[in-house]
Amino acid sequence: MARSRTAPATAVDVADSYAVRLMQHLVVPTFVIDPKRRVVIWNRACERLTGVAASEVIGTGKHWQAFYETRRPCLADLVALDRPEQLPEYYSEYAARGHNGLGFSAENWCVMPKLGSQLYLAIDAGPIHDEAGGLIAVVETLRDLTDQKRAEMALKELATKDGLTGLSNRRSFDQMLSDEWARAQRTQKPLALLFVDVDHFKLFNDRHGHQSGDECLRAVAAVVSRHAVRPLDLAGRYGGEEFALILPDMDCDTACKVAEAIRCAVTALQIAHGATGAGDHVTLSVGVASHIPGGADGGPDRLLGAADEALYVAKRLGRNRIICAERVLAEFAALGRQAAMVPAPVRRKSA
């Protein structure tokens, strides 16, 4: 029976149209959903990209399963729902090009369950309207930018890592310390900082050579890094033979325990030293400071100065020890020193 000319086009009619057949052969991965967010087109390039056959998703709202392990909207869904305000919730990079107009763009890591690997996809989704302005469909196209993204991430990592030790370099350390200081000001929680210095390192280099010196620094760096165990902890190479450890939300007593664990772990490595004026094995001196930033404190210079002063005192008192900035006077008093011997803040000395 012939279909009336006034009857609406069926999904079969749409699928058989020239435009749809052309879309099926596009090299760009593409799928189309209707106003009820059901898939009406899933082209061959999309099958290759996702590993999901068109027969698995056509006529369903299960297109999300090609990209994610748990249910969430795809970009085409947000266009169909006209919800640009939800873009930040689901995408790290995004742009809204107009309500009911040109659609949305986004970039995102997708877990790709069928492939068993993650892909970084650039996504564009745009609406198709009828002459009256009603939504007919939403077209989503995908580009695989995984290789470019990984190269970008590798370059970024190179820019933030110390080439010798693999720890964060001075630039990224300074940025992280500034960020954590600002966060501590907001939360009014303590921020701890450790300065870790290899004792008599110049003498070590003179006796064993720079290659052995590099190996020593890498070994110490590995120990320091192992003690940056929480997500916001950061281990960095501050310069030369000096390392630093940022420990958010940590008071001085707890930070001293971390420092002592690092000192003991390096002692246990039994790295031979033996230079005149040094001990048999490589040791560390550590300065520890912790502070809850106040409104008048400004930047983290106060914390840096306190940790640096504590490290300097540890050197003055014989090395191979932990000194907390809060107990500098007590440490001198315990050794019968005069309080006037306490050095001024921010004195950087060589080992």
Secondary structure, DSSP 8 states (H G I E B T S, - for coil): ----TTS---HHHHHHSHHHHHHHT-SS-EEEE-TT--EEEE-HHHHHHHS--HHHHBTSS-GGGGT-SS----HHHHHHHT-GGGHHHH-SEEEE-IIIII-EEEEEEE--TTTTS-EEEEEEEEEEE-TTS-EEEEEEEEEE-HHHHHHHHHHHHHHHB-TTT-SB-HHHHHHHHHHHHHHHHHHT--EEEEEEEETTHHHHHHHH-HHHHHHHHHHHHHHHHHT--STT-EEEEEETTEEEEEEET--HHHHHHHHHHHHHHHHHH--B---TTS-SB--EEEEEEEE---TT--STHHHHHHHHHHHHHHHHTTSSSEEEGGGHHHHHHHTT--GGGS--SS-----
